[in-house]
Amino acid sequence: IYSLTSATFAGAKNSPHLQIVRRKGIEVLLLSARVDEWLVSHLHEYDGKQLVSVAKGELDLDQLADKEEKEAAKKTGDEYADMVKRMQEALDERVSEVRVSQRLTESPSCLVMGEQDMAVHMQQMLKQAGHEVPATRPVLEINPGHPLVSRLKDETDDGRFASWSNILLDQAMLSEGGQLEDPVAFVNRLNDLLQEMTK
């Protein structure tokens, strides 16, 4: 049983994590009540069927992709290996890993939490309530089919490459319902890049 938790129903319904399963016609249980993230962390199966989050860990592509799609994904991963390494270096401690996504079809990037990690919106809620939340670093997945990502692959300026990488990470964080640690830096990066585009 595929599931997705979010702070709001609209956030769950429009989540980038649903793109591949939506394209495949697979139903996903959308959970948006505050208690749902805690519930699914303790409810591992229902009626003999395992509960699997589409937003955590790696998706089991055996059920979602045919042989040609898997081969194409491997080839794309190889083509983007150098860019992924550059992004990992640019983002340094902000992420645990950067990888080419198998779940995105429209969005440029998304955050993926570890199987045992709390969702971003749950971490946010606990922090606001004054609780200590263990530090976690998400995985950033990028969509090589998106124009922003394919353009970034050809970027030779290291400063601009780092800015674009951080913007993709910040956008992914915002789409998860998280808050940016430094929103001013995000706005400044975005404004600098927009100004360059208008020249």
C-alpha positions, 0 to 999 in steps of 0.5 A, a space after each residue: 500500500 503506497 502512502 504519502 503524508 503531508 501537512 495539508 491535503 493540497 500539499 499531499 495531492 500536489 506532491 512531486 513524489 506522486 509524479 511517477 505513480 500517477 503516470 503509472 496509474 497506481 493509487 496512493 493513500 494521501 494522509 494529511 492529519 497531524 497524527 498521520 506521520 506518527 501513525 504510519 511510523 508505527 503501522 507497518 502493514 495492513 491486512 497483510 500488505 506492507 505500507 510503503 511511503 512514496 516520499 521515503 527511501 528508494 522506490 521499488 522500481 520492479 513494480 513501477 518500471 519495465 525493462 526499457 525504463 530501467 535501462 534508460 534510467 541507468 544510462 541517464 544516471 551514468 550521463 549525469 554522474 559528474 553533475 551529481 558529484 558536483 552538486 554533492 560538493 556544492 551542497 556539502 553538509 546540506 544533503 546526505 546524497 544527490 541522485 538522479 530521480 526515478 520518481 520525478 516526471 515534471 518537477 526539477 527536484 524533490 527531497 527524499 527522507 530516509 526510511 526511518 526519518 520523520 517527514 519535513 513537516 513533522 520535524 517542523 511541527 515538533 521544533 515549533 512545539 519546543 522539542 529536540 529533533 534529531 538532525 537529519 540530512 535528506 537526499 536531493 533527487 534531481 530530474 534530468 528531464 527538466 529544462 533547469 536540470 539539463 541546463 545546469 549540467 552544462 554550467 561551467 561557472 562554479 559560483 552559478 552552478 552552486 547557486 542553482 544547486 542551492 535553489 533546487 534544494 531550497 525549492 524542494 524543501 519549500 514544496 515539502 512544507 519545510 522552512 528555509 534556514 536562511 530565506 534571505 540567501 534563497 531570495 538573493 540567489 534567486 534575484 541574482 540569477 533572474 538579473 543575469 537572465 534579464 541582461 
